[in-house]
């Protein structure tokens, strides 16, 4: 069973509007799409209420994130404990600190994360150029050290360096993902500090759009399969940011970068993941899924929400010829039917 978990929080990024993402996914028919595939689902109240109006200063944003991320961890943990497959609907990408924390409660060394995104989100307080939490998610759940506790000379620098360890301690407690267990696909906007962090992590790897241009999605995915096998992980958490797609196909996001995946490249990646995770021969099952950064305020007639739903449908087995997943395959992917 798929557990639909809404997180209408967008204070982790500079552009407001992705708080409406869960509602857009519901209105555009995410649940009915799952039903059409023969997938059962359940839903509950959103993890966080929309209790803020307009913009807020970064220190206040940090406090609000600190308040909701432990609750998201609890909800994901509860979902997994009950044998369901959590599908976390964002909201901005800072939510993954909480969702991955929930997956880590089931084990750390056996979990890998696939980050499908235009951005690495691997900044720490001493490298972030903006102070926005959605650019620090992977650094958070891997517990990358902050080398300069004072941080950059910014108006928010002290607030971030004080809030960051509290956010991590209260959300992750003593857990962290092994630093070699993250893979990125679709990168095209990487900060200098993030590139340095990747070089220091050891074992983690990244495929950029240049790699996709050179060898295609199939070639990149073959390399990813080898990497995943080498990690020894038996569970995979997928974190899908709609900005990995070119803005021509997914305009409704606050983090758009030109030169992204085409419609077919994105869906082929989802189809290949579906085949891997539902195969009886695969040693890896799906731990859970984030779908983030859908921003209806920047969208054109709900195009991006529809794209995100279609991508999820491909992941859960929809094909051109209609050979979608059976309940048995859903169980193999990681959740009860």
N, C-alpha and C positions, 0 to 999 in steps of 0.2 A: 504494500500500500504506500502511495506517495503522500507525504505529509506536507501540505502547503503552508509555509510559514512566512507571513508578510512582515516586512521591516520598513515602514515608511519613514526613513531617516535620511536626510540629505545634508546634514551639517558637517559632514566629513569632506565636502568638496566646495569649490568656489561658486558654482552655479546651482542655484536652488531649483527644485522641480522634480527631482527623482524620488522625493517622498511620495509622489503620486504614481510611481511605477507599479507597486502592487495592485492598485486599483485599476490601472490601465491593462495590466495582464489579465485581471479577472474580467473586465468588461469586454475585452477582445476575445475571451473564450478559452483561457488556458485549461480550466477544469473540464469543459465540454470536449476539448481536443483530447485530453487524457482519456476521457470516457470513451470516445470514438475509437481509441486504440485498444480498448479492453483493459485499461489500467484503472484500478480503483484508487480513490484519493479521499483524504479528509482535510478539513481546514478548521482553524480556530481563530480567536481574536489575534490581531496584530501584536507583535512583540512590544512596540512602542506606540504611544498615542501622539498624534500631531497636536502638540500643545504650545506651539510657538508660531509667531506671526512675523513674517518678513525676515530680514537678515539679523544675525547676532554676531557679536565679537568672538574672535577665536577662543579666548579663555572660557567663555560660556559654552561654546560648542564642545570643548574638551570635557567639560563637566557633564553635559547631556550624553555624550558618548559613554562616558564612564558609568553613567546610571543605567544605560540599556544593554550594553554588551554582555555583562554577566547574565542577564535574563535571557538573552539569545543563546548563550552557551547552555543554560539550563534547559531551554526548550528543545534544542538539538539533541542534547543528551537524553532527554526524556523520549524523544522520537526514536532514537536509535535503540534505547533500552527496551522499547515496546515492539521492536522488530520492523519499524517503518523506515522509509527512505525519505529523509528531509530534503525538500526543495525550497530553498530560502529565496524569497523575492524581495529585491531591493528597489529603492534605496541605493545609496552610494556604496562604493567598494570597501569602505572601512568596516562594514558589517562582518566581513570575513574573519576578522580577529575573533569574533564571538562564535561564528559558525564552525570554523576549523577547531577552535577550542573545544566545542562540543564533540567533534569527531575524535579529538585527542583523548577524551575521557575513556574511549574504548580501546586505547592502545596508542603508543607513539611510534615505535620503530617500524610497525607494519603499515603505516599510513604514508601515502605520497599525495602531493597536490599538483594538479595541472592548472596553470594560470593562463587562461585564454583571454588576451588583453592587448591593447596597443601600448600599455604602460607596464613597467615592472612593479611599481608600488613597493619599492625596496629602499626607500629613504628612511633615515633615522633622524632624530631631532637635530643632529649636528650636520646633516647634509640636505635636508629639505629646503628648497628655495621658497616655499609658500607657507609652510606650517599646516597644510591640509592633511587630515588624517587618512583620507582615502589613498594618498600616495605613500603610505607607511605600513600598509596592512601586512605584507609578507615579512617585512622586517619585524613586525610585531609578533606574529605567531611562531617565527623562528628564533625570537629573542636575540636578534643581532645587537651586539653591544653598541652603546653610544659613547664614542671616544671623547667627545668634548661635552661635558655635562652642562656647560653654560649655554651651548648652542650658538646659533648665529646672532649677530647683533640686530635683533628685530624687536618690534614692540611686543610681540607675542613670545619671544624666545624663552624667557624665564617661565612663563605660564606653561609652555609645552614641556620643557624639561622637568618641571614639577609634576605635571599631569601624566606624562607618558608612563613612568614606572608604576603609577597607581592603576592606570588603565590595564596594563599588562598583568600586574599582580592580582588584581581583583577579577579579571576575566580568565586568564590562563592558570592562575594559582601557580603550581610548580611545574606545569606542563609546557612543552615546546615541541615543535616539529623538528626532526633532524635536519640540519642545514643542507644536507645533500639530497633531500627528498622533494625538491621543488623543480618543476619544469615550466617554461613559458613558451607559448606559441602565439605568433602574430605581432610581436613587438615592432614598434616603429617610432617611439618617442621615449628615449631613455636618458635620464640625467647622468652627469659625470659621476656623482657619488654612488649611484645605483650600479653602474658598471664596475666600479671599484669593489663594491660589496659582493657582487656576483663572483668576481675573481677570487675573493677571500673565502667563499662559502665551501668550495670543494664538493664536487659531486652533482650539484645542481647545474642545470644547463638551460639554454635559451635558443629558440629558433625565431629569427626575425622575419619580416616580410621579404627581405632580400633572400633569405634561405628558401622561402616558399616560391619566390620568383625563379630561383635557380633549379630546384629539384621537384617542385610541386608539392601539394598537400600529401599525396601518397608517399613521396620520398621522405618528407619530414616525419610523417606518422610512423614509417618503418623505423626511423632512427629513434623516435620516441618510445616505441615498443621495446627496443633493445635497452634503452636507458631505464625504463620502468622495471624490466626484468632484473637489471643489475642492482636496483635499489633493494630488492628482496621484499618490497611492499606487497601486501595482499589486499589492501583497500586503497581506493583512489577517490579523493575529493576533487570535483571539477568546479572551478570558479570561472564563470563566463560573463565577461563584460561586453555589452553590445557594441562598444566603441572599437572592438577588434574588426568589425565590419566597416567597409568604406562608408563614409557619410552619405554617399549616393543611395545606399541600401538601408542605412540605419541613421537617419538624420536626428532622431530624437534622443540626444544625449548631451550632457554638458561638457564632455571631454572628447569631442570629435577631432580626429586627425586624418587628413587625406592620405590615400594610398593603402587602404586596408583590404581585407579579404573581400572577394566578390560573394555574391549570393551562393553560387555553386561551391566555391572553396569552403565557405563556412559550413554548408550542409554536408559536404563530403567528409569534413572532419568529424561532424556529429555522427554520421553513418559509420565511419570507421571505428569510432569509440563504441558505438552500440554493438557492432559485431564483436569487438574485443571483449567487452564486458559481459555479453550474454552468451559467449561461447562456452560450451562444456569443457573445452580444453584450457580455458584461461584460468590462471591462478589468482587473478585480480578481480575483485568485485567493486561495484560503485558504493562509496560510503555516503555520498550526498552531493548536492549541487547548489551553487549560487547562480542566480540570474540578476545582474545588477546594472545600474546606471541608465535604465529606461526613463527618459525625461519627457513626459507628454507636452510640457510647455514649449519644447523645442521641436516637436514632431510635426509631421504632415499627415493629418487624417489617420493617426494611429498606426502609421506604417512600421515604426520601430517595435512597438509592442507586438504587432502581428509577426514581424520577423523573428522576435525572440521566441514566441510561441511555436513557430514553425521549426526553429532550431531545436527546441526542447522535444518536439514531436519526432524529429529525426533521431535524436539521442535515444528516445524510448521506442525506436523501431519502425517508424513510418518510412516507407519506401515508395518509389514511383509506382511499383506494381502492387502496393498494398500489403506486403508481407511484413506486418508489424508484429511486435512481440507478443508471445503468449504469456499467460500468468506464470508459467514455469520459468521462462526467461527473465521475467521481472524479478523473481526470487533469486535467480542466479546473479542478477545485477546488484542485488544488495538488499531489497526490501520484500516483505510479504506481499502477495498479490491481493 
